[in-house]
């Protein structure tokens, strides 16, 4: 997905900036990372509060195999299918990602 397509997806949330990272892209809104684009897949940030919403919508949580062969779960979920084709639905998920980023930032602060 190119940067213009990513910016268009997040248009309803507001401006985003895109930075290269992990061989993919990090997507930021108001200075906080809200999504990543890796392995040709867009994934939104979630936390304990919003993760169940993503799971209920059929999204998959990003994980990778750790050093001991156990999966390491990351705080990013695939975008629910319906959101990729509907800007009104996408803005709902993008807001959830931004809210999760705010909560994580507040805990770290």
N, C-alpha and C positions, 0 to 999 in steps of 0.2 A: 504494500500500500504506500503510495507516495504521500509526501507532506501535504499537498493540496487536498487530497481525499481525506486525510486525517483531520485537517483544519475544518473541512466542510462537515464532517461527522460531529465535531464538537461545537459547531457554530451556535447552537441553542444555549450552551453553557457560557460562552464568551470566548475571548481569545485564548489560544494555547500556544505554547512554544514547544519546539521539538528539538531534542538533542540526541546525538548518537550515543549509544551505550550497549554493552553486552553483545555486540554484533547486531544490535537492533536499534530501536529508538525509545527514548523516554518522552512521555507527553506530560507537560506541566501546565497548570492553571494557577495563576496568582502565586507563582513561585513554588508550588507543591506538586510533586509527581502524582498524577492521577491515573496513568495508564502506561503500558509498555506495548511495543509492537515487536514481537520476536517470532522467528520461524514462520513468517507469513500469517501471524495471528495477532489480533488486537485483544489485549486483556486489560480489564479495569481493576483499579485498586479496591479492595474490600477489607473489612476487619471482622471481629467477632459479632458486631452488631448487624452489619450488612451482608456478610457472607451467606447466611441462610436464605436471604432473598435471591441471591444469585443462584444458589443451589436449587431453589424451588422453581426458578425460571429455566432450568436445564443447562445452566452454564457449568463449565468444568474449571476446577481450581488448578493453577499451574503448579507442577511439582517436577522435581528432578531427582535422580538417584544420587544419594549421598555416598560418602566414602565407605560406609559399612553396608552398602547395598539397600539401605532403607530409604523410602521416599522422603524428600524434604519438601514440605508444603510451603508455597510462597503466597503472599497476600494479594494475588492477582487472579482474576477469573475471566474466562472468555466472555465476550459480549453476547447476551441472549440474541438468538437469531432474528427475532422480530425487530430488534432495535437497529439492525444494520440497514433496514429498508424503510424505517419510519423515523423521521427526525424528532417527532414529538415523544416517541418512546425512548429514543437514544438520549434525549436530554434528561429524562428521569434517571437512567442508569449513570450518566455522566455526573449528575448531581450527587448520587449515592457515592460515587468514587471520590468526588471532591470532599464530601462530608467525612468519609473515612480518612482521607488524607489530613483533614483538619484535626480529627480526634487523635490520630497518631502523632501529629506535630505537637498537640497540646500535652500529650503524655511525655514526649521527649523533652519538651521545653523546660 
